[in-house]
Amino acid sequence: MDFLGIIIQIVVGIIIVAPVLWLVGRSLAGRENAKFTDAVWIVVLGTIIGAVVGALAGGIVSSILMLIAWIALIKHFFDCGWLKALLIAIVAVVVFVVIAALLALIGIGIIMLLP
């Protein structure tokens, strides 16, 4: 992936993923542990680590390593354990899918939100 592609992916992630991650993190890890800037850092570092891992490894190994990296970032930035970080990740994905489905029902697809 080129540099511009990574920058676009980071910006879109900050706009779309970070708020959902922050809200779920606040509800499960607590207000004092989950700050919006932490969610932004999780998205930025997760995107960069994902690009590097994706370039170096392939297939299922890459997917497993990226999943572990995202959960480790959530654990670190939201000051929680591994299981709570996994729960935050799962709930954030579910909330994101529900929001995307609701937006699709009213005619605003995620594709329209991309630059």
N, C-alpha and C positions, 0 to 999 in steps of 0.2 A: 504494500500500500504506500502511496506517495505521501509526502508531507502535507499537501493541501487536503487530501482525503482524510487524514487523521485529524487535522484541525476542524474540518467540517463535522466529523463524527463526534469530536469533543464538544463543540458548540451545541449540536443537536442533542447530545446526551445531557448537557447541563440544562437545556431548556425543557426536555421531556422527562428524563429519568431522575434527575436530582430532586425535583420537588416531591415525586412519589416516594423515593427512597427516604427523604427527610421526614415526611409525614409518618410513614410506617416506622421509621427508626424512633421518632419521638414517642409514638404510642407504645412501642415494645421495649425500647431501651431507656426511655425517660427523657424529659425535657433537657436536663443538664448534660446528658451524654450525647445526644444527637442534635448537632447544630447544622444549619443549612450549609455553612462553609465546609463542614465535614462531608456532607453528601456531595458537594461539588468536587472536593478532593478525591473522594471515592470514584466518581465518574471519570475524572481526568486521568488519575493513575490507572484505573481499571482499563480504560480505553488504550492507553499507551502500553501497558503490560500485555493486554490482549493482542495488540498489533505485533509486538515483539515475539510473543509466544507463537502466534499464528504464522509468523515468518520462519521461525526456527523449527517448529514441530508441526505435524499435520494430523488430520483425522481425529480420532477419538482421544488420543493423547493430548492434543492441543485443547480440545474442549474440556477435558478433565482438569488440566492445569489452569485454564482460565477460570473455571468454576471455583477452584481452590483459591486462586488469587483474589477473586471478587469477595469471597466469604472472608478471607484473611483481612482484606481492606475494611470490610464492614466491622469485623471484630476489633481491629485496631482503632479505627476512628470513632466508633460508637461505644467503645469501652464495655464490651460484653463478651460472653463466652462463645465457643464455637457453635453450640446448638442454637443459642439465641441469634447469632449471626446468620445461621442457615435459615432459621424461621423468618428473620427480617427479609432475607433475599427471596424466599418463597412467597411471602405475603406481598412484597413489593411487585413481584411478577404478576401475581393474581390481580392486584389493584390496577396495575398498568393495563392488563388485558381487559378488565372490566371498563376502564375509562376509554380505551381504544374502541371497544365495541359500542359504548354509548355514543361516542363521537361519530362512529360510522353510521349509527342509526339516524342521527340528525344530519348526516351528509358531510361531515368533516372527517376525512380519512387522514391517517398518519402520513400518507404519501403527500398530501397537500401541505403538511406542515414542514416538510423537508425543503431545503433551499434548492 
